[in-house]
């Protein structure tokens, strides 16, 4: 074997090794590319899943917010209706006729837990009290009447606003239950 044959054998061996290395490199590149594609697909799926979860969370938040707003509006409407009832009650108290006012004053005096000697009253109620055995003081700013004991230490206020406030405090829950009993 001559030098040329050895040289050709070495070149052939080098070509074979280069070809083999090239094949291995291509296989490795294909493997890396496949892994990258798989990883990209996993990332894409995870991102889509996260987007869907975020969309669902946002939808739930929107639904929850809408429900809360609806409850608030319903509660507000109930409060308005309840307030309307007490405003109607107040109007009816203010619109009592002379006989009803007189009867109201008489009943209030009877129910007092003290001896009444003086009555302070608005003009509307002063007429219902006038001519009775009590000292009468007409007070323009009063919207009802106040009964006072002889020594002035005990007083009972029957002004319309005081009566309405008292009834609202005492009966608000019962009125609400009655008004909205069909909604339970």
Secondary structure, DSSP 8 states (H G I E B T S, - for coil): --HHHHHHHHHHHHHHHHHHHHHHHHHHHHHHHHHHHHHHHHHHHHHHHHHHHHHHHHHHHHHHHHHHHHHHHHHHHHHHHHHHHHHHHHHHHHT--HHHHHHHHHHHHHH-SS-EEEEEE-HHHHHHHTTSSSEEEE-TT-SSEEEEETTSS-EEE--HHHHHHHHHHHHHHHHHHHHTGGG-
